[in-house]
Amino acid sequence: MKDFNFYAPTRVVFGREAEENLPQLIQQYGGGRVLVHYGGGSAKRSGLLDKVFGMLTGAGIQYVELGGVVPNPLLSKVREGIDLCRKENVNFILAIGGGSVIDSAKAIGYGVGYSGDVWDFWDGKAVPQTCLPIGVMLTIPAAGSEMSSSCVITNDEGMLKRGVNSDLCRCKFAIMNPERTYTLPPYQTAAGATDIMMHTMERYFSKYEDALLTDAIAEALLRTVKDAVPEVLKNPEDYRHRAAIMWASSLSHNDLTECGTEKDFACHKLEHELSGLFGVTHGAGLAAIWGSWARYVMDKHLNRFVQFAVNVMGVTNDFTDPRATALKGIEAIECFFRAIGMPVSIPELIGREATDEEIDEMVRKCSRDGKMKIGAMEVLIPVDMLKIYRMANKH
């Protein structure tokens, strides 16, 4: 078991009436002039934005708004937010939405107090030193950004999708009302659940195999989400299972399931290039690449894949043939992904095979022109990335 330092400072306010706590929470964390940051029109159509604006006005909290965040949030919107915050003397950011909005808010928070170009942080030229305080009203459980130190942004120029991690951007609070997820489309619900599971699996598949309690937590989280998704797809207003998915979103990416292990995140790095190049939904991209990654690395880590197959996917252990058991586990989760409408290959994801040129471009970007390796349980160099992309392109 690896030594660890667990830090999860975000206050979580969870339940049907959670939004009512918003003004007090903003004031508690020093918010006097707030940027309300959000995505498309759903926040407006649902009436949530009007409710938020009314609560802020009633509490005497000044605010400005910036909408228009898209999936795979763009650097251009971040720069727009930085300029607005400086102009309006904003001292607090409220993100309303899911991971894309939250990550955009974090990037804006980094950039306001930085004299250079905010992309410097994602380009490795600088390290964040300050961040405006951020609060979240979560409406899309998926990315787990509401409790994580992660922030992923896509540069419009070249469509480079990269991540930065710093405890400075951890949200001060996260307001979570599962009722706000009732209107999520089935595809977005399934993609979000896949992202949640993958955040846990990227930590679960580790060379450290003696973190017994952490493994048990991860396995329970994975089983819970796996069981909950079909229920909410059948009945979108199933509060019990919506609540389980929403809470799992936070626990999957606040480092709890990393305690005593070591995160791998090779699949996330590989997927970032898929969504950067093709504009696909992140969770769907993860489903499309994971099976190929798993088959590529499994023979060196059979114990872990057998444990996953048996404890998470309910596969009967064939003690005479651990490789067969491991493969059945991979096949079982691919069947699950397909059952909830997720792709398990690149052609299923984008509607065609990627060209050799597109695969070469993804390898180049993922490896930073051959200068960077990815993964931890199994370290991957560019030739490995190429083979995995090609496997996923034919699978």
N, C-alpha and C positions, 0 to 999 in steps of 0.2 A: 504493500500500500504506500503510495507516494505521500510525502508531507504536503500539507496544503494550508492556504490562508483564505478563509471564506469571508466575503464581505458583501452584504446585501442590505443597503441602507434605505431602500425605497419603502415608504409607508403605503400599504395596500388597504384601500377602502372598498369592500366587496359587498354587493347585494343589490336588491331591487331599488332601494332609495339612495344608493351611493352618491348620485349626482348632487344631492342636496348639500353635501359637505364641501362643495367646490369653493365658494367664496372664503370660508374660514381657512381652508387649506392654503389657498394662494396667499392670503394675508399672513398666515403662520410662517411661510417661507419667504416673506419680504416682498411679495409682488404688489407693486403699486401702479405700474403701467405695463400692460400685458400684451404680448403678441399672441393672438388666437390663430393657430396654424392648422390647416385642414386640407382635405383632398378635393374630391369632386362634389357633385351636387347632392349626394345622399344625406350628408349632414344637414343640408338645408331642407331637403324634401321631408326628412323625418321630423323636422321641428326642433332637433337637438340644438342647432346653432342659435336659434331664437331664444330657446330656454337658457342657454349659457349666457348670451348677451344680456338677457333680462336679469339674471342673477348677478352678473358683474356690475351692471348699472345700479341695481338695488343696493349693492354693498359699497357703492362709491369707488369702484375699481375702474380706472380708465383702461381702454384697450384699443388696439388696432388689429385688423385682420388681414390674413394672407392665405388664400386658398390656391387650388390648382396643383397640388402635389400629385404626381402620377406614380403608379407602381414602378419599382426600380428608380427611386427619387433622383432628380437631376441636379447637377451642380449649378446650372443656371438659376433654378428656383432658390437654391441656397444663397447664392450671391444676391438675389433680389431681396431675400429676407434679411440678410446682413445689412444691406443699405437701408431698408425700412426701419430696422431696429435702431440703427445709429441715428437716423433722422428723427425718430419719434422718442428717443431716450427710453427705450424699452428696458425693463429690468427683470422680466420674467416671461417665459414662453409656455403657453398651454397648447399641447398637441392633442387634437381630437381626431381619432382614426386608428389606424394600425401601424405596422412597422415602418412603412414608407414615410408616413407623416412624422412619426417619432424620430426616425433617423434624420430626416430633413431638419427637424427642430434641433436635434443635437448638433448637427453640422453648423447651423446658424449660430447656436450658442457658442461653439468653438470660435467662430469667425469674428464675432462682434468685437472682441477685445484683442484681436490679432492684427498687426499692422501689415502683414504680407497677404498673399493670396491664400485663401482657405484651403485650396487643393494641395498646398504644400504638405499638409498633414497626411494626405492619402498618397502623396508622391514620395514620402519618406524624407522630405527636406526639413521638416520641423516636427516637433512634438507638442500637442496641446498643453497649454499652461493654465488656461482659464476656460470657464464655460458658464454662460448664464444659467440660473436655476430653471429647471424644466419640470412641468407637471403633465400628466397624461389623463385623458378620458378615453379609455380603450373601447373601440367598437369592432375591431377585427382581431380576434385571437389567432396568432400565427407566429409572428417573428420573435415574440418574447422581448422585444426591445424595451418594453415598459419597465423591466427589472434588470436589464443587461448593461454591460459596459461597451457594447458593440454599436458601431455606426457605419452603415454601408451606403456609399454614394456612387452614382454613375456620372462620369464626366461626359457631357454631350459631345465634346470633341474627341472622336475616336471611340466613343462608347466604352470607356474603361470603367469597369465596376470593381471598386476596391473597398476594403474595410479598415477601420481604425478602432482600437480598443483603448479606453481610458476610464478609470473610475470617476473622472471629473464630470462625465456626461450622465452618470446614473441619475435617474429621475427622482425628484424629491417625493413625489406621491404618484400613485396610479389608482384612478377611480374605475372600478369594474362593475358594470351592471349587465349580467348575462342577457337581460331582455333586449338590450341594444344590438344583439347579434341575431335576433329572430329573422330579420329581413335579408340576411346575407344570402346571395345566390348559392345553389348547391355546389357549383364548381369552386367558388371561393372558400366555402366551408371546408370542402375536401382538401383543397390545396393548403389551406391554413393548418389543418390537422396534420397533413403530411410534414409540413415545416416543423411543427411542434415535435412530432416523433423523431424527425431527423436531428433536431438539436440535441435530443437525448441520445440517439444512436451514435452521433459523432463523438460523444464522450464515453458511451458504453463500450464501443469497440476500441479497446485500449490494451496495451501490452501489460498493464497492471491488472492482474486478475484476482487480487486478494482484498479488494475493497468491498467486503461482503454487504455491509449495510447500504452503501451507495448503489451497488448493483441491484439490491432488492427494491430500493426506491425507484430506480430507473425502470426496472421491469414492471413494477406496479403502474407507473405513469404510462408506459407504452401500452400495457393491456387496457388501462382505463380509456385512453383515447381511442384505441382500436375498437373497443366495444361501444363507445359513445357515438362515434361518427355515423354508423348506420341508423341509429335511433333518431338523430337530429335531421338526417336526410329524409327519413320517413315523416317526422313530425317536427318542423322547424321551431315550434314554440314549446319544445320539451325543455323546461327550465333546468331540470336536474342534470341532464346530459350537456346542455349548453354551458352550465356552470362548471362542470368537470373539465370541459375543453378549455374554457377561459382560464381557469386556475392552472391547468397543465401548461398553458402557453407561457405563463410567468415562471413556473418552476423548472421548465425545460431549459431555460436560457439565463437563469440567474446564478449559474455555476454550482447549484446544489448537487446536480448529478455528475459533477466533475470532482467532487471532494475525494481525494485519494487516488484519482485516476489521472489521465492526461488526454485532453481533447485532441482529436485527429483533424477534423474539418477539411480533409482532402476533397470530399464530395461537394462541400460548399464552395471551395475554390474552383473546382471544375464546373460547377453549375453557374457560378457568377459569369463565366464566359458565355455560357448558353443564353442566359437572360440578357447579358450585355449585347450580344450579337443579334439575337432573334427577338428580344423583347417579350419573352415568355414569362409566365407566372413562376415565381421562385420555387414554391412548393412542388409544382408540377415538374419543373426542371430537376429537382432533387430526386423525385420518383423515377425519372427517366434515366438517371445516371447511376443510382445506388446499386442496382443489381449487378451491373457490369463491374463496378469497383469491387463489390463483395466477392464475385467469382475470381477476380484477378488476384486478390490478396488472401483469400480464405485458407489456402493450403498451408500457409505459415502460421495460421492462428486458428486452427480447427477447434480448440477447446472453447474459445469465445463464441464462435459461430454455432457450435452445438448447444451451448448454454442459451444463446438467443433463441434458437429453434425450439428448444424444449420449454424454457421458462416464459417466453413471450408469445411465440406462435403456436404453442400447444402440440408440437410435433412429438410423436413417440420416439424415444431414443433407441436407435439401433446400435447397441454397444459393440457389435462386431464390425460396424462400418461407420465410423464417425463422419467421414466425408459425405456419405449419403444422407446422414441426418442433417449436416450443415446445409447441403444443397436443398433439402426439403424446406428448411427454414427460409432460405432465400426465395424459393419458389412460392412459399406460403405468403410472404409479405407482398410479393409481386401480384399474386392473386387478389390480395386485399386491396392494393392500390387500384388495380383494374376495376374491382367491384365498386369502388367509390368514385370512379370516373377519372382516375389519374393514369398518365402514360407510363410505360416502363421501358421506353426506348426513345431515341432521338426522332426516328420517323413518326412515331405516335405523337410526339410532342409538337413537331413543327409541320407535320403533314407530308414530309418527304425525307430522304436521306440528306444529310449534310454533305457538301462537296469536300473533296480533298483539300481544296484551298481554304474552306471555312474551318475545317478541323485543324489545319496547320496554323491558322490565325489564332484559334482558341488556345492551342498549345503555347504559341509564342507569348500571348498575353498572360496566360496563367503562370508561366514560368518566368515572366519578366525578361523576355528575350534570352531564355536559357540560364538566367542568373539565380533563380529561386527554386528550391524544392518545396514540396507540400506534403502534408501528412505527418503523423507521429507514430501510430501503431505500425504502419508501413510507410516509410519515406519514399516519395515518388519523384523521379526526375523526368525531364521532358519525354524521353522515350516511353516511360510508363504512362504518362498522361495521354500520349498519342494512341497507345494500345487500348486504353480504357475508352477513349472517345470512339475509336473504331469498333470496339465491341458493342458499345451502346448504339452505334449507328446501324448495326445489323441485327441486333437482338430482337 
